[in-house]
Amino acid sequence: MVGQDAFIAVYILASTRNGTLYTGVTSTLMARIRQHKLGTFEGFTKTYGCKTLVWYEAHAVMAEAIRREKQIKRWRRDWKLQLIEAENPEWRDLSDHWFEEPEGPLSWLQRP
């Protein structure tokens, strides 16, 4: 059985608006973005603080997603900026609501 998190996608993370960009591909978008946000692994995104999901594109097949990732990685920076701006002109973190904890009637009891 495939979990809810199974979601093949190409994605772009940013450090800040118009900051450092990282293009990646994954078969589990939500889990991968959480790893980036938590700095789970050493590497480019942790070093440069790329934690804001500014763009993603779903794919049905991983081979297609990998092809698209490689294509975007070859693009000039201004093309990547245009791609982001076309769909997310405010550079909102598209994953912000993914990791929020539900606020229940007793949630205040759990806060220090």
Buried (B, 14 or more C-beta within 10 A) or exposed (E): EEEEEEBBBBBBBBBEEEBBBBBBBBBBBBBBBBBBBEEEEEEEBBEBBBBBBBBBBEBEEEEBBBBBBEEBEEEEEEEBBEBBBEEBEEBEBBBEEEEEEEEEEEEEEEEE
